[in-house]
Amino acid sequence: MKSFLSKIHRLDFTVGIIGLGYVGLPLMWAFHQKGINVLGYDIDESKVAHLRKGVPYIKHLGKEMMEVLAKSELSDATTDFSRLVESDAILICVPTPLNRHREPDMSYVEQTTKTISKHLRKGQLIILESTTWPGTTEDLVIPILEKYSGMKAGIDFYVAYSPEREDPGNAKYDTTVIPKVVGGHGKQALELAKALYNAAIVKTVPVSDCKTAEAVKLTENIFRSVNIALVNELKVVFQLMGINVHEVLDAADTKPFGFMKFTPGPGLGGHCIPIDPFYLTWKAREFEKNTRFIELAGEINTSMPKYVIEQTMKALNAHQKSVSGSSILLIGLAYKPDVDDMRESPTFKLFDLLKELGADISYYDSYIPKITPTREHQEWTGFESIEWSQSMIEGFDAVIISTNHSDINYTELGDWCKCIIDTRNAMKNYKSNKENHIFKA
C-alpha cells in the first residue's frame, strides 16, 4: 500500500478505465490532463478504434480532446482485457440498466468483475463507479473477485466505490471540478481511493463505507426524480386552471431561500433518473419496506408521454384533424438539450404511442442524425432525422417539441408550422399573430 501511495503522489501510475462511454471517457481525460497514464478498455471495437484515431463518438466532448488522447503517449485504448495487469487502479464504468421487469440488471457489472478477476494482480485497486443498489460492492463485486482470483480483498488487493456524477453537456461542471464521493472496503482502500482521485479531481468526499457511497448516488437522483414529478404534476393541474407553470416556477425561483427550481417536461430520460430510484425500491423489498414516495414519483414521470399525446390530440382536434393519418414531427431525440445522448429518451415513448395511434412520424435532431442500436428501442434503428428547411417542416400537420436544443431556430419553427405542441416552454419568446397555433404540454 505504501508503495502504491508513493506512486500516486509521484503521478507514476496507470489508471485503467473499463467502459469508454459518457462516464469513462471524461474520466480518462481528467486523469490524462494531470499527466497520468490512462488505459481504456471496452468490448466495443468501434469505440476503441475511434479513440485511437482521435475521431469523436460523443459529440459534446468535442474533437480536440479525442485528438489529444489519440496522439498522447500517456493514453491508449484496447479490447484486450489481458492488459488489465498493466493498470494499478481499475475503474468500472459499465451500464447498470433495468430489465423488462424493472429490476436491476447487473449482468454488465458481473461479467466485467469476472473478467477483472482473471487478470487481477496483487496490490491493484478496483473501484466501481456504476450506479447501483447499496451493498453491491461488498455483496457482489468482492465475492466474485475473491472467488475467481483466489485472493483476498483488503489483503491482496483493494476495493472501493465512487459514484459517477457526470452531467453530459454541462460546460460549467466537467469531471475535474465535481467533488468525488468515495467509500472504501476498509481504511486502506479508502486512503488509496482518496489519493487516486485527489490526483485528478478537485476534491474527495470520504464516507464510512462502500454502501454509504452507493446510497449517496441513489439519493441524489431520487431527489431529482421526486422534484421533477412534483413540477410535472403541477404543470397538469395549473394548465387546467389556465396558469402557466413556467411563469409560476420562474417567479418562485426569485426566492433566495427554501426553493430549488425544477422544470417539467415530456418524461424522464438519461441513464440516471428514470432508472436509479428503482434500484433502491428493489433493494428495499429485502427489508420488507415499500418506497411509496419514490414509486409515486416514478408513476407521475412515466405518465408524462401519455399526457403529451393527449395534448397533441386536443391540438389536432382544434385544427379539425385526428392523430391517425396525421404527419407529426418530433423535435429532439436526445433526452436533454445540446447532447447526442438518447438513452431512455422520452421521445422514444412518444414514437411508440404515436405509431400505435396511426400517425406518420418523423424527427429532427442535429445531434443525432441517425438512430443507432439501443437496448430498448431496436425497432427504430436506422431511422434518420429530416433536414431543416421550410418546405420540409411546413408539410407536417403538427410538431411536438420534445427536446429544446439551443441550435434550433424557434422563430422559423413558429413561422413555418401550423400546430406546435411545446413540452419544454421553448416557444416562450416567440411572437406571432397566428391564433390557436402553439399549445403547451
Secondary structure by P-SEA (a helix, b strand, c coil): caaaaaaaaaccbbbbbccccccaaaaaaaaaaabbbbbbbbccaaaaaaaaacccccccccaaaaaaaaacccccccccccccccccbbbbbccccccccccccaaaaaaaaaaaaaccccbbbbbbccccccccccccaaaaaaaaacccccccbbbbbbbbbcccccccccccccbbbbbcccaaaaaaaaaaaaacccbbbbcccaaaaaaaaaaaaaaaaaaaaaaaaaaaaaaaacccaaaaaaaaacccccbbbbbbcccccccccccaaaaaaaaaaaacccaaaaaaaaaaaaaaaaaaaaaaaaaaaaaccccccbbbbbcccccccccccccccaaaaaaaaaaaaccbbbbbbcccccccccccccccccbbbbcccaaaaaacccccccccccccaaaaaaacccccccccccccccccccccccccc
